[in-house]
């Protein structure tokens, strides 16, 4: 549909100090286009999207919530995935990759999906605490993550959110591969990305950050409490 990027940051590395810095910079960028919008809901994809999304929600005076979607990991390379699962159990999968190249049988895939869904439910309960999910009907939704590599997890989030009948769906990320941006753009009203990288053989979200590490449950819980991300109070 529409892609908004910062052309001065195209193909650059180590732009953001950390996820909080990325959230601040992305919030400034978003204000140019969404500063006066009403009925905005920011949905952050845990874990890495929470620091980015919480800051953006506060800067845009939007409601904050989470959408827990998870990639389906390749058994021998869990950092990589071949699809994603949504909170309602929908599975979005690259069939050619899973059954062709990876040669995973149906039973293995079912077990992997089952494990991922259990982890999704665990994270929903842990991170949301006593806060109930926000109604997304007729709202303008911005789905946030700390970056897009393949875009499959974001695609799963978009499909899940669409079922809630929002008015608009937008995606905003600090960094992304050009391929993933064009993939996601076909499924939403607008995509915002500060740092799009193209023409490289291998894309890593971490390359856009000076300080990068995988977040733990405690990192997420501490951030949610400290920043009071849920407008209605956390825990």
ABEGO torsion letter per residue (X at the ends): XBBBBBAAABGBBGABABAAAAAAAAAAAAAAAAAABBGBBBBBBOAAAAAAAAAAAAAAGBBBBBBBBBBBBBAABAABBAEBBBAAGBBBBBAAAAAAAAGBBAAAAAAAAAAAAAAAAAAAAAAAEABBBBBABGBBBBBBBAEBBAGAAAAAAAAAAAAAGBABBBBBBABBBAAAAAAAAAABABBBBABBBBGBABBBAAAABABBBBBBAAAAAAAAAAAGABAAEBX
